[in-house]
Amino acid sequence: MAEFRASLTVMICAVLAFLVNAENGFLQHSELPNLDADRNIMPGLRRIVKTALLATPVLITIYDQLGYVGIVRGRSMQPTLNPKTSRWTDLVLIDKLSLRWTPITRGEVVVLTCPNDPRKWYVKRVLAVEGDFIRPRNRRSYHRVPCGHCWVEGDNGKSSSDSNHFGV
């Protein structure tokens, strides 16, 4: 997916450079097919396309590096997110930037890829971090969380697929 975004960004930048160069007269008129006819027919279209092409690489970078707003569906984080009394689906700000400077701590709500289906995303709470001991639901023994891993569970244990199901 990252390769696709990179090639899309390069392609958009090339088209944008063409539009800017054409408008500033860096290309000979004979190289541009019927440019004056396009300006007379739709004068605002060129500006809209140029703005969209300029904004796309910026928005892709923000999405990839800083974060985005996500929709939370499901009941696994009730009552914190999507409480039964609410008619609305909750929106959350998914912050990608802070993970570069601060480690994940107990109690944080995180977004993770489903280990069984990479197309799905889970929203869960971190209960244990590496080195902690945790007792899974419906088990008697404690397990140590390995280095580089954490234990996540939904706030609503009855409706949650979490570390109790797929492990650390």
Disulfide bonds with the S-S distance in Angstrom:
none
